[in-house]
Amino acid sequence: MPKMKTDSGAKKRIKVTGSGRLRRRKAFRGHLLEKKSSKRTRRLGREADVAPGQAKNVKKLMGL
């Protein structure tokens, strides 16, 4: 069997930490930022963990 290829869309968007957790960027931070409060944009700037329900599928895409 050939090797599994990593999904190129997933590898651009998701980072794997040293302990194996999956980190992603939050949505709604791309544009139209004037109307969003500073508190909200700061919160959206942080990275988040991939939800446990999606982690299994994302790991498969990442080739983990």
N, C-alpha and C positions, 0 to 999 in steps of 0.2 A: 504494500500500500504506500502511496506517496504521502509526504508530510502534509499536515493540515496547514492551510494558509491563514494568517491572521487577517481578520477583516480590517481593511485599511481605514474605513470610516471610524471604527471603534478605537483603533490604535491612536488616531489623531485626537480623540475626545476623552479618553480614559487613561488614567495613570494608575500603575500598581505600586503600592507602598512596599517597603521592605518586609513588613509583616504579612503581605499578601492581600491587604484590603484594596478595594477599588475606589478611586476618587474621581469625581466628575465636576464639571463647571455648572453653576446654576443658570437657569434661564432668566430672561427679562433684563439682562444687563447690556444688551447690544446697542440700543438706541432709544430715543425719546426719554432721555434721562432728566430733563429739566423738570418734568412734572412729578417725578419720583423723589421722595424725601431722601436726605443724606443718609439717614438711619437705614432706610430700605436698600439703597445702592451699596452701602458698606456691607450689609448682611448678604446681599447677592454676590458680592465680590469674593466671598470665601468659597472654598471648595467644599463639596458635600460627599458623603459616602453614597455609593450606589445602593438602592433599596434591596433588602434581603430577597424579596420576591423576584427581582430582576438579576440578581448577582449570578445565579446559575447560568442563565442564558448569555450574560455578558462575558463570563469566564470562557464559555465555549467560543464566542466570537474572538476573544483575545488569544485563544490557543492555550489556555491554562488548564 
